[in-house]
Amino acid sequence: MSENRKNSGVRIDKNTSSLEAIKARAPHWIHHTRNDETYWGGVIYLPECDCSECGFTVTRERKRCPHCGCLMW
């Protein structure tokens, strides 16, 4: 096993959930939301979203952020 691949995992501390550790490690889209009591669940996820790395807002999800170039998962 190569050294780069062995160190590329996600490290989880005792008081951290695995979901939070993955979100901190991997770039992802953060969707804008709107509260709507008539909608099931009370929250509507809008197509606009922000890059977790640079905060750039796009109108829909893409494979890469057009601002910083991060590959999303």
N, C-alpha and C positions, 0 to 999 in steps of 0.2 A: 504494500500500500504506500502510495507516495505521501510525502510529508504535507503537501498542500491540502490533499483530500482529507487527511486525518484531522487537521485543525479547522476544517470548514464547517463543523457542526454548530448547533445552537446550544449555548451553555445556559442552564436553568439554575437559578439560586433557590434556596429553600423557601423563601417567601414570595416567589414569583410563579404565576401560572404559566403553563406551557404556551397558551395562546398569546399572552403578553410578550413572552420571550421571542416567539416567532415574529410577531408584529414589529418588534424592535429591530430584528435582524434583517427581515426581508422587505424590500420596497413594495408598497401596495397603494391602492386608491382608497381615499376616504370620501365616501359619498355625503353630499348635502342631504339633510332631512327636513321634513316639515311635519309638524303635529297636525293631525286631522282626526277628530273624535268620531267622524262618520266612517272612517276607514278601519277595517279589521286590524287590530293591533295598535291602532292609534298613531302610527308613524308611517309616512310615505317617504321612500327613498327616491330622490330626484336624480336625473341623469348627470347633473354636474358633479364633479368630484375633484379632490385635491391630491397632489402627489405627496406621499408621506416623507419624501426626502427633501424636496425643495419648496413645497407648498403651492406650486403652480396649479391654477384651476383650468380644467378642460371641460368641454360640453358633454363628453362621454368617455367611457373607459377605452384605453388603447393598450397595445402590448408594450409600448415604450412611452416614457414621458417626453413630450416634445421640447421641454425646456432643459432638463438636465440629462436626458438620455437613459435613465435607469430602466432596466427590464423588469416589468411587473410580474408577479406570480398570480 
